[in-house]
Amino acid sequence: MNEVYKEIARRMAGGERFVIATVTSTKGSTPRKPGAKMIVLPDGKIMGTIGGGCGEAEVWSEAMEAVKTGRPRLVTVDLTNDIEGEDKICGGIMEIFVDPVGVGN
């Protein structure tokens, strides 16, 4: 986690645009707990993780939209339902705050 904070500080100091996705709350079994962070860059690259898999892909998609619009958002990732017949390992729900930095400033 320290590497993510260092990267956030470095990019903010350089005036770069990016998105910070932070797990704000969880219910049930989830891959990461509150405070977990992921950085999403305008080119789509990520640093850190909020849990991987289809939930992280959903947040990545919202982060890409947030970097375009400059508007933060709260994303609910529901890991309780099977998608296309695939079993999920976790089975909980995560709330992730998607916060664009250096966008629209």
Sine and cosine of phi, psi and omega as CSV:
sin_phi,cos_phi,sin_psi,cos_psi,sin_omega,cos_omega
0.00,0.00,-0.55,0.83,0.00,-1.00
-0.86,0.52,-0.57,0.82,0.01,-1.00
-0.90,0.43,-0.59,0.81,0.02,-1.00
-0.91,0.42,-0.70,0.71,0.02,-1.00
-0.90,0.45,-0.64,0.77,0.05,-1.00
-0.89,0.46,-0.65,0.76,0.00,-1.00
-0.92,0.39,-0.65,0.76,0.06,-1.00
-0.86,0.51,-0.75,0.66,-0.01,-1.00
-0.88,0.48,-0.69,0.73,-0.02,-1.00
-0.89,0.45,-0.71,0.70,-0.03,-1.00
-0.94,0.34,-0.60,0.80,0.06,-1.00
-0.91,0.42,-0.67,0.74,0.02,-1.00
-0.88,0.47,-0.52,0.85,0.01,-1.00
-1.00,0.06,0.00,1.00,0.02,-1.00
0.94,0.34,0.42,0.91,-0.05,-1.00
-0.99,0.16,0.42,-0.91,0.11,-0.99
-1.00,-0.01,0.67,-0.75,0.09,-1.00
-0.18,-0.98,0.05,-1.00,0.00,-1.00
-0.81,-0.58,0.67,-0.74,0.13,-0.99
-0.96,-0.28,0.85,-0.53,0.08,-1.00
-0.96,-0.28,0.85,-0.52,-0.06,-1.00
-0.83,-0.56,0.78,-0.63,0.10,-0.99
-0.93,0.36,0.87,-0.49,-0.04,-1.00
-0.99,-0.16,-0.50,0.87,0.05,-1.00
-0.39,-0.92,0.40,-0.92,0.04,-1.00
-0.65,-0.76,0.40,-0.92,0.09,-1.00
-0.62,-0.78,0.77,-0.64,-0.03,-1.00
0.98,0.17,-0.37,-0.93,-0.04,-1.00
-1.00,0.07,0.89,-0.47,0.00,-1.00
-0.75,-0.66,0.41,-0.91,-0.04,-1.00
-0.93,0.36,-0.48,0.88,0.01,-1.00
-0.71,-0.71,0.33,-0.94,-0.06,-1.00
-0.94,-0.34,0.17,-0.98,0.01,-1.00
-0.78,0.63,0.67,-0.74,-0.03,-1.00
0.98,-0.22,-0.33,0.94,0.03,-1.00
-0.88,0.47,0.65,-0.76,-0.08,-1.00
-0.78,-0.63,0.48,-0.88,0.10,-1.00
-0.65,-0.76,0.69,-0.73,0.08,-1.00
-0.98,-0.19,0.70,-0.71,0.08,-1.00
-0.86,-0.52,0.84,-0.54,-0.01,-1.00
-1.00,0.01,0.37,-0.93,-0.01,-1.00
-0.84,0.54,-0.43,0.90,0.02,-1.00
-1.00,0.08,0.03,1.00,0.06,-1.00
0.99,-0.12,-0.19,0.98,0.02,-1.00
-0.92,0.39,0.50,-0.86,0.04,-1.00
-0.84,-0.54,0.41,-0.91,0.11,-0.99
-0.70,-0.71,0.70,-0.71,-0.09,-1.00
0.99,0.13,-0.09,-1.00,-0.01,-1.00
-0.43,-0.90,0.49,-0.87,0.14,-0.99
-0.92,-0.40,0.18,0.98,0.10,-1.00
0.65,-0.76,-0.25,0.97,0.03,-1.00
0.98,0.19,-0.06,-1.00,0.09,-1.00
0.91,0.41,-0.38,-0.92,-0.09,-1.00
-0.93,0.36,-0.49,0.87,0.05,-1.00
-0.90,0.43,-0.69,0.72,0.03,-1.00
-0.92,0.39,-0.59,0.81,0.04,-1.00
-0.90,0.44,-0.62,0.79,0.04,-1.00
-0.90,0.44,-0.68,0.73,0.02,-1.00
-0.92,0.38,-0.63,0.78,0.04,-1.00
-0.84,0.54,-0.70,0.71,0.00,-1.00
-0.88,0.48,-0.70,0.72,0.04,-1.00
-0.91,0.42,-0.59,0.81,0.02,-1.00
-0.92,0.40,-0.63,0.78,0.03,-1.00
-0.90,0.44,-0.60,0.80,0.06,-1.00
-0.93,0.36,-0.64,0.77,-0.01,-1.00
-0.91,0.42,-0.58,0.81,0.01,-1.00
-0.93,0.35,-0.47,0.88,0.05,-1.00
-0.97,0.24,-0.69,0.72,-0.11,-0.99
-1.00,-0.01,-0.40,0.92,-0.06,-1.00
0.98,0.19,0.12,0.99,-0.04,-1.00
-0.98,-0.21,0.79,-0.61,0.08,-1.00
-0.95,0.32,0.27,-0.96,0.01,-1.00
-0.39,-0.92,0.35,-0.94,0.09,-1.00
-0.95,-0.31,0.81,-0.58,-0.06,-1.00
-0.92,-0.39,0.76,-0.65,0.08,-1.00
-0.99,-0.16,0.84,-0.55,0.04,-1.00
-0.94,-0.33,0.92,-0.38,-0.03,-1.00
-0.99,-0.15,0.94,-0.35,-0.02,-1.00
-0.98,-0.20,0.34,0.94,-0.06,-1.00
-1.00,-0.07,-0.33,0.94,-0.05,-1.00
-0.95,-0.30,0.64,-0.77,0.09,-1.00
-0.93,0.36,0.61,-0.80,0.09,-1.00
-0.90,-0.43,0.83,-0.56,0.03,-1.00
0.79,0.62,0.62,0.79,0.10,-1.00
0.98,0.19,0.06,1.00,-0.01,-1.00
-1.00,0.02,0.72,-0.69,0.07,-1.00
-0.98,0.21,0.61,-0.79,0.05,-1.00
-0.97,-0.24,0.60,-0.80,-0.06,-1.00
-0.96,0.28,-0.59,0.81,-0.16,-0.99
-1.00,0.06,-1.00,0.03,0.00,-1.00
0.94,-0.35,0.26,0.97,0.02,-1.00
-0.92,-0.38,-0.23,-0.97,0.00,-1.00
-0.77,-0.63,0.70,-0.71,0.05,-1.00
-0.85,-0.53,0.61,-0.79,0.17,-0.98
-0.96,-0.28,0.77,-0.64,-0.03,-1.00
-0.81,-0.58,0.81,-0.58,0.07,-1.00
-1.00,0.02,0.84,-0.55,-0.02,-1.00
-0.96,-0.28,0.93,-0.36,-0.16,-0.99
-0.86,-0.51,0.95,-0.31,0.05,-1.00
-0.95,0.30,0.68,-0.73,0.00,-1.00
-0.88,-0.47,0.72,-0.70,0.02,-1.00
0.96,0.30,0.25,0.97,-0.02,-1.00
-0.96,-0.29,0.81,-0.59,0.03,-1.00
0.97,0.25,0.20,0.98,0.02,-1.00
-0.99,-0.12,0.00,0.00,0.00,0.00
